């Protein structure tokens, strides 16, 4: 685990994940998304964008470099250099496809003597290199000293 002081702007971390049909169905039931696209057999294996973002955040918190810190999603800011957008889905992801995730620390600052803020950019690609999602400026409040 890296402490707040050890995290560097520009530092990258990587993970991979997949979604099973059962996981997608569970997510759709939990989130109560009602969209006819998921009732159509041709499209029923497309993973919901919010499910992708939720899984990416979950993967971030499970990284060996991050896990053990007291960390809390603080918000998602628009990126001024990106017309104030935060997230864009560029290609569909289907169940059982592998999503290769890159997390980049894009900003870091002190909040007070106990907490800092890190900004993390997410990028998810399929195995063939197609970019599925880009999500910039995901803000995390992080305790400078992890709990013992």
Phi and psi in degrees as a GROMACS rama.xvg file:
@    title "Ramachandran Plot"
@    xaxis  label "Phi"
@    yaxis  label "Psi"
@TYPE xy
-100.01  135.977  UNK-2
-79.8079  165.851  UNK-3
-49.9467  -45.7631  UNK-4
-61.4642  -27.1314  UNK-5
-85.8425  -17.9707  UNK-6
-73.309  136.457  UNK-7
-120.546  141.096  UNK-8
-61.6828  132.648  UNK-9
95.0674  -13.3433  UNK-10
-67.051  138.853  UNK-11
-117.04  146.032  UNK-12
-131.559  153.202  UNK-13
-133.017  150.231  UNK-14
-154.789  168.789  UNK-15
-136.017  157.513  UNK-16
-157.774  166.92  UNK-17
-138.229  165.847  UNK-18
-120.598  130.888  UNK-19
-87.6547  163.076  UNK-20
-59.4586  -40.7736  UNK-21
-63.1459  -42.8062  UNK-22
-62.6497  -41.7167  UNK-23
-62.8332  -46.1999  UNK-24
-60.9424  -40.509  UNK-25
-64.2039  -43.8419  UNK-26
-62.082  -46.4255  UNK-27
-62.2784  -37.8093  UNK-28
-67.7977  -44.1656  UNK-29
-63.6133  -46.3422  UNK-30
-78.0428  -14.1128  UNK-31
62.6346  28.0455  UNK-32
-64.9258  129.821  UNK-33
-122.612  101.684  UNK-34
-141.609  125.763  UNK-35
-61.8097  -18.8692  UNK-36
-58.6112  -34.1203  UNK-37
-79.3961  -8.33257  UNK-38
-92.1785  -11.3608  UNK-39
-92.4066  121.609  UNK-40
-54.4355  -34.5584  UNK-41
-64.8199  -31.0362  UNK-42
-112.617  -3.03201  UNK-43
-67.2084  -10.8143  UNK-44
-98.5273  3.93717  UNK-45
-77.3317  130.661  UNK-46
-82.0726  132.487  UNK-47
-58.7224  139.82  UNK-48
-57.9439  -43.4672  UNK-49
-63.9594  -34.1086  UNK-50
-64.8949  -39.179  UNK-51
-62.5164  -47.9304  UNK-52
-61.6646  -43.3457  UNK-53
-60.8039  -43.173  UNK-54
-66.7506  -40.0802  UNK-55
-61.7245  -42.9383  UNK-56
-63.231  -42.0899  UNK-57
-59.1744  -43.1322  UNK-58
-63.718  -38.4004  UNK-59
-60.7193  -45.8746  UNK-60
-69.9788  -17.5425  UNK-61
-92.1331  -8.52078  UNK-62
-57.4011  140.073  UNK-63
-60.7415  -27.9108  UNK-64
-75.5724  -21.4877  UNK-65
-106.445  -40.1725  UNK-66
-59.6356  135.408  UNK-67
110.628  -21.7242  UNK-68
-79.6209  151.183  UNK-69
-86.8577  105.961  UNK-70
-132.714  141.459  UNK-71
-140.041  129.232  UNK-72
-61.6448  122.065  UNK-73
-101.115  -23.2684  UNK-74
159.34  -178.794  UNK-75
-136.5  112.967  UNK-76
-95.5823  151.662  UNK-77
-72.9892  152.289  UNK-78
-98.9008  116.016  UNK-79
-57.4312  -33.8167  UNK-80
-79.3487  -1.10752  UNK-81
-127.777  38.2052  UNK-82
53.9904  37.9933  UNK-83
59.8936  22.7303  UNK-84
-83.4324  159.019  UNK-85
-114.506  -49.5808  UNK-86
-135.22  139.76  UNK-87
-136.587  134.365  UNK-88
-101.8  120.08  UNK-89
-105.501  -26.575  UNK-90
-143.566  151.339  UNK-91
-73.5669  151.794  UNK-92
-117.47  132.708  UNK-93
-106.29  156.422  UNK-94
-55.1339  147.078  UNK-95
73.3524  -4.99223  UNK-96
-79.9246  143.191  UNK-97
-82.6397  131.88  UNK-98
-108.445  118.374  UNK-99
-94.3337  122.416  UNK-100
-112.68  135.058  UNK-101
-117.493  128.484  UNK-102
-111.079  127.532  UNK-103
-123.488  128.052  UNK-104
-74.4807  112.947  UNK-105
-103.815  -12.4214  UNK-106
-161.735  156.646  UNK-107
-154.004  133.954  UNK-108
-154.572  155.599  UNK-109
-75.9457  143.374  UNK-110
-102.572  -52.2292  UNK-111
-155.095  -165.612  UNK-112
-71.9077  -18.9548  UNK-113
-99.8319  -28.7771  UNK-114
-127.392  151.62  UNK-115
-127.411  175.202  UNK-116
-128.267  130.078  UNK-117
-116.335  144.39  UNK-118
-109.229  127.778  UNK-119
-123.315  127.528  UNK-120
-96.2467  133.484  UNK-121
-106.797  142.768  UNK-122
-139.857  127.902  UNK-123
-118.454  129.644  UNK-124
-127.839  150.926  UNK-125
-76.0819  168.694  UNK-126
-59.7086  -29.5557  UNK-127
-81.3809  1.00671  UNK-128
96.532  -9.16887  UNK-129
-63.4668  128.134  UNK-130
-77.6845  123.651  UNK-131
-90.2263  -47.657  UNK-132
-148.566  143.344  UNK-133
-125.926  130.077  UNK-134
-135.322  114.003  UNK-135
-104.199  152.607  UNK-136
60.8804  49.7746  UNK-137
-83.9711  118.099  UNK-138
-96.7797  133.272  UNK-139
-127.737  126.92  UNK-140
-85.64  129.463  UNK-141
-133.282  131.333  UNK-142
-69.6656  131.293  UNK-143
-64.2472  -35.7202  UNK-144
-114.696  119.747  UNK-145
-62.2364  155.346  UNK-146
-63.597  150.994  UNK-147
